[in-house]
Amino acid sequence: MKPNQVPIPDRMKHLPLDRRGYPILYGVYVDKSGKPHFTINDERARVMMRERDLCSVCGHKLFRGRWFAGGPGSAFHPEGCYIDMPMHDECVHYALMVCPYLALPNYAREIGENAAKKLTDEIIAIDETMIPDRPAVFVAVMAIGQTYVGERMVSGQYVRPNRPYRKIEYWQHGRQLPDDVGKALADANLAALPSMA
């Protein structure tokens, strides 16, 4: 299914749409001209998400179980964590099917650093620890709560889902993979990671 054929979940229908008809997620930075920058987190919204326990996609209150999506290192490395805040079930699955970085196999644009550096009037957090190459597989994990760690960002901290995870899914090119296929790709990706010590 093409991204523009994926129905917008009811939980997200209150969000404004961009010129292509895609929802502008709650945590996305929108500049003064009204242009959304989907690869840049809005740090003010991020602080609000943490303080009020809100979903980074729809902006509504999270449930006890919440989802995180990212590369295998974020999910499985002992020190792995996320810059993106947690999401509802339907919100994370919509993002995994529609977000160009997560879902499109040929997505090769830089992920916001150059655009962020041009926004001189705003505080923008750039994750210098993020692996520059897109992972071979994305991992979605469902956890009961999270903790905040480190002081490597302007806003202060990364987010780490509590373990053990309640659910683990593997995604590639907007489709969920069988667990054995996804795990093999994730293991290979983890083996190639530089030490995070």
Secondary structure, 3 states (H helix, E strand, C coil): CCHHHCCCCHHHCCCCECCCCCECCCCEEECCCCCEEEEEECHHHHHHHHHHCECCCCCCECCCEEEEEECHHHHHCCCCCECCCCECHHHHHHHHHHCHHHHCCCCCCCCCHHHHHHCCCCCCCCCCCCCCCCCCCEEEEEEECEEEECCCCCCCCEEEECCCCCEEEEEECCEEECHHHHHHHHHHHHHCCCCCC
